[in-house]
Amino acid sequence: MADMCVEQFAQEKLFHFQDIRTREQLSVKIPQVLDPSYGMYVWPCSPVLAQYIWFHRSKVKNKSVLELGAGTALPGLVAALCGAADVTLSDNSEFSNCLENCAKSRDANGAKNVHIVGITWGQFSPSLLQLKQVDIVLASDCFYDTKDFEDVIVTMSFLMERNPEAEIWCTYQERSADRSIEHLLQRWQLECTHIPLGTFEADSPDIGQSGLPGNHTIHMLILKKTKPG
């Protein structure tokens, strides 16, 4: 019965990115499931991070990229289609539906350099320990449930310990002024830079011709390993 429900609400969403200066364009097809119990549809944070990647596509070219909590995997696929050397899409190892949806997104766009692994935040599983070098980590709306915040940051901190020159490109949706990750970033020795949306043409309610992020307040962050001293 659950499988029938998934099929009933499945649809494909098209995102179209363009650079009016160079006339370059990129279209990405994302299969999604319109049922919140599965968490496999595109959230408002995702096109904002995808737009940052598109705007800075020269920075991902020939780089190794990992997306945490990928879900529908829009940011990771944009990185792959913009010339990343390899992209790893990850989601909770217990969420087989999400991992399968990552595969569907990869296949829908013909991305050949994309791998999929199960990584559960806060757990040092073989799939996490066996990751190769990473240059850029992507995280779209991973800071959703406060009970998961520290597990997310523990995983990020581990990745930065293994890859001290890497950067984490992260978007999160402001749902409450009382929710903050600053103290956790300090505890796990990560520093944060806020990136104004206007600097990468993301100050719009309709990014990628998607109707997202709408009127939601989205923040773009760059996280790095704190330097000694």
Secondary structure as GFF3:
##gff-version 3
##sequence-region A 1 229
A	DSSP	alpha_helix	2	8	.	.	.	ID=ss1
A	DSSP	beta_strand	10	19	.	.	.	ID=ss2
A	DSSP	beta_strand	24	33	.	.	.	ID=ss3
A	DSSP	alpha_helix	45	55	.	.	.	ID=ss4
A	DSSP	alpha_helix	57	60	.	.	.	ID=ss5
A	DSSP	beta_strand	64	68	.	.	.	ID=ss6
A	DSSP	alpha_helix	74	81	.	.	.	ID=ss7
A	DSSP	beta_strand	86	91	.	.	.	ID=ss8
A	DSSP	alpha_helix	96	108	.	.	.	ID=ss9
A	DSSP	beta_strand	114	118	.	.	.	ID=ss10
A	DSSP	alpha_helix	126	129	.	.	.	ID=ss11
A	DSSP	beta_strand	136	140	.	.	.	ID=ss12
A	DSSP	three_ten_helix	146	148	.	.	.	ID=ss13
A	DSSP	alpha_helix	149	162	.	.	.	ID=ss14
A	DSSP	beta_strand	167	173	.	.	.	ID=ss15
A	DSSP	alpha_helix	182	187	.	.	.	ID=ss16
A	DSSP	beta_strand	190	195	.	.	.	ID=ss17
A	DSSP	three_ten_helix	197	200	.	.	.	ID=ss18
A	DSSP	three_ten_helix	207	209	.	.	.	ID=ss19
A	DSSP	beta_strand	218	225	.	.	.	ID=ss20
###
